[in-house]
Amino acid sequence: MELEEVLSSKTRLRILKLIYTLGQLNISEVGRRINMNYTAISEHIKILESAGILELRTYGRVHMYRFSGSPRAQAIAKLIEVWQEPSHNSAGLWDKTILG
């Protein structure tokens, strides 16, 4: 699956941000947190898992999803990390550049 297909869904991006933030979650908890049903979340997670971004860990009867150690997962994690950083310096840089 191509990058555009994997990341084109707002729901998949929300799932990735949520799992990145909390470390690992099961499908039911993901669904509760983003207010979607189990079937819809399951389909999105299957796509993310097949792309090598998420991996399944089983603890008895509990199935938890988390970021895999793949280069793709690391790249997505870094993107989320950078995107969520507060940009305190951007206003100052803008002022210096524009106002000189």
JORA-V863470 format. One record per backbone hydrogen bond with DSSP energy under -0.5 kcal/mol. NH is the residue of the N-H (numbers start at 1). CO is the residue of the C=O. E is the energy in kcal/mol with one decimal. If there is no record, write none. Layout:
BEGIN
nh = <NH/NH>
co = <CO/CO>
e = <E/E>
END
This chain:
BEGIN
nh = <6/7/8/10/13/14/15/16/17/18/19/20/21/22/23/24/25/30/31/32/33/34/35/36/41/42/43/44/45/46/47/48/49/50/51/52/53/54/55/57/59/59/60/61/62/64/64/65/66/67/68/74/75/76/77/78/79/80/81/82/83/84/85/85/88/90/91/92/93/94/95/96/97/98/99/100>
co = <2/3/4/8/9/10/11/12/13/14/15/16/17/18/19/22/65/26/27/28/29/30/31/31/37/38/39/40/41/42/43/44/45/46/47/49/48/48/66/64/57/62/58/59/59/57/62/25/55/23/53/70/71/72/73/74/75/76/77/78/79/80/81/82/86/87/87/88/89/90/91/92/93/94/95/96>
e = <-2.0/-2.7/-0.9/-0.5/-2.0/-2.3/-2.5/-2.6/-2.5/-2.3/-2.8/-2.6/-2.3/-2.5/-2.1/-1.0/-2.0/-2.2/-2.6/-2.3/-2.3/-1.9/-0.7/-2.1/-2.2/-2.8/-1.9/-1.8/-2.7/-2.2/-1.6/-2.1/-2.7/-2.7/-1.5/-1.4/-2.3/-1.3/-2.9/-3.3/-0.5/-3.1/-0.5/-0.5/-2.0/-3.4/-0.6/-3.3/-2.0/-0.5/-2.5/-2.5/-2.3/-2.5/-2.6/-2.3/-2.3/-2.5/-2.6/-2.8/-2.7/-2.0/-0.6/-0.9/-1.1/-0.6/-0.6/-0.6/-2.3/-2.4/-2.7/-2.4/-2.5/-3.0/-2.6/-0.9>
END
